[in-house]
Amino acid sequence: VKLHVKFIAKEDIVFSNLATTSSRNEASYNLVEQDLNAFQETYSINNVVVDLREFQSLLSKIEDLIKQTHIPDFPEEAFVIETHSLCLSLKNLSTAVEYNCFKLMSNIKSNRGNVINKEKAQFISRDPYDNKKYNDDELRYLVTYGPNHEILSSYPQNLDLKRKKKQSSFNSSWYNDFPYLEYSIKNDSVFCFCCRLFGVGPGGEHAQDAWSSKGVSSWSKMTGSNGKLVKHFKSTAHASAENRLLNFSQKKTNVDLMIDARRREADQKREQLLKLNEKIIISLIDVARFLSRQSLSFQGDENSEGNFVAIIDLLRRRDPVLDQWFKDASLRPYRVNYLHHDSQNEFIDLLGNAVHKSIIEDINEAEFISITTDSTTDISHKEIYTIIIRFSKNFIVQERIISLTELNSKVGEDICKYLLDELKKCGISTDKITAQSYDNAPNMSGKNIGVQACLSQHLGRKITFIPCGVHSTNLIIKHGSNISIEYVNCFGILQELYNFFNISAKRHSLLCESLSKTEFGLLVKDLSRTRWSDRYEAIRAVFTSYQQIINTLQKISETDSEKTTKQTAENLLNKLCSFSFYIVLIFLKNLMAMTNALVVHLQKIELDVLTAIDIIQDTINVLEKMYQENTHLESMVEVARKDLEKLNIRVDLNKDLLRLQRRKKDLKSLEQYYCIIFRKIIESINDELKEYLSVLNSKIKHFVHLSPKCIHLFSKEEAKQLQLIVPRIDDHELLFSELQLLKMKIAQSNSMMNVWEIIRASTGYPRAQKVYNYLLTLPVTIATNERCFHKLKLIKTYLRSAMHNERLFQLMLCAIEKDKLDGLDLHCLAKQWAKMKDRHIVIPSDN
């Protein structure tokens, strides 16, 4: 009776912390006697009753919807949407109730009439290590005999503890102070009799498995006021289990004993409260998911609540239940509401770790992977490196970020060690690495001390290195500026023009006003050094808005009050109106439209190396055709002259010709001069593209004949070479035979995308699948790294420059890997959150 009263007091404390609504039922809650099976049945019934109350709440909403139809001009669209949403809620809830009822009926039928005779009872092991799920009669047998108090002359000793002169074995005198303590000879550990048999139920959410199923053997930490024995036997979990043991031992054998209605009601209210707590935590996690997904800040300044709290306030205004939960914070221990910035950080960590874990699981399931890395300087002037892993999942290529770290070094060896350390930290095997790709910087792509060389040296095998296609193309275009002074001057004028309008709000406003008068006007663009498409965009903007820019410069040169501004505007106007600038602008617009299309295609994640080679070859063919068509290049002179005359810009071609003839005596016409320049630029870009194409072909020379247009050329010798390159190809002749059988289907494909679908369905050709999987894993560019840097600028801004790297990485994961973030199960995350540490609120457990 003393123990019974003690448990009631503790349970009162637990319930008062959970909700005030159930405080009136505390006394009756603990006075009902029942066995474990009956309690588990009641607990399941309570779940069903809670769901039925939710049904009742939804039905009241139906009545409200019906009343809306009586209002004149009621909103039909909103009515239909709300009705559809209500139907989905009813459907989901009815499915849950059906499942709970089915599970409950199964338990009732399995326990009905389950009688064990006295002879069988004596064979039940009393050793706590043999614990299992017992039925009613088996429990009665074990309770009758009580805890397993094994008395031995000596107990096994822990030699490590003995050497340290600490308590090294079990002591049978502990039985006197803790009568529910059990000792297992089989496992040399102790258990709690109550928690082993009756640990499941209200109050047991935070129970430790060691006392019920695994056993405790930390002999040196058992005794004392802070020992494991005192802590456990004073815990709420043990008190609730002890109460269930007393109820079971005192109950009558009649299985149809009615359970007190007031206790059932208390159980239902408690279950409702736990579900409400879970709903609130899920809402908080969902808000954190929204903010991190959209790269939005969480916290405000000292005088601001921040976006997280503001969104919660918005939801509270629309949800009375949510609002009441926060108003009741004063009734909870420590008045917790989990809106503090520490709680927000926990939610961010929870989401980021879940996304990262999902990515690592996909990578570890992949057969081959390739690695790319790049760096940038963030707003706080730190050198930030990202690591991207490319792999194939069911022949759908994926590129995922696994690391974002600060590294104060640009030495190839240091970067290589950083890569290997991060792979080890993530648990990714380096045996899967098949290829690597970086930009063209010497510390990354150097053949001797670059990252690509260091990685092969550390792994003891040759790792294929493929130069980044986009960086290479960008350099090829950039090197074209060394061919002609006109080319250099054109981009110089474009940058001057951008600077002139961008540094003055007044001049920028005048340009915008002029552009607003035309439908297709574009603002002048900056010539970015990192964004590969910006040069083309800058040229296109000036060409499209040429007349509006001229008009704005004229207005500034005539009306501006500042002498320096007027002179600068006049100089820019003269440069833009020059024939040499305009004809080069037309040529570059046509040329860079083709190269920009190449750059855009190369940035696609799903692009494979063979398709990239075809696109580069097509670009080379177009440039060669452009190079050979002299009439097209010569006609640009006439096109430029007519365009300028339409704009009332005076063009004196003879004057330009005489000026050029001073430098080149044999020059006969402007057409000849510009045709020579344009041909040199085209030839330079074309030659460098051919050189890059030859590098790619040399890297994958044994894979080239796997494309649809070349599959008929695939030979046994190439199959033999692929056996040496692709890991775990056991027989090159079988590989050749499989590709011969697939040759007809592959040859009929329009693109490599169709080939992947064929290979995915060809499960009977494992060697062919392995080869194509290897090919799909080979990287083409490091564009995904660059996209990560774009997100970095959105997340780590001037106002958030003090953000530490771990939080930055978690937010980057959520913002970049949105498909993974959207696929997270918030219910599972809420359970994980509850287990991260001791919480001041309780949510339903997994039991």
Summary of the structure (lengths in Angstrom):
residues: 847
radius of gyration: 37.7
end to end distance: 29.3
largest distance: 121.8
contacts: 2531
relative contact order: 0.08
helix: 65%
strand: 6%
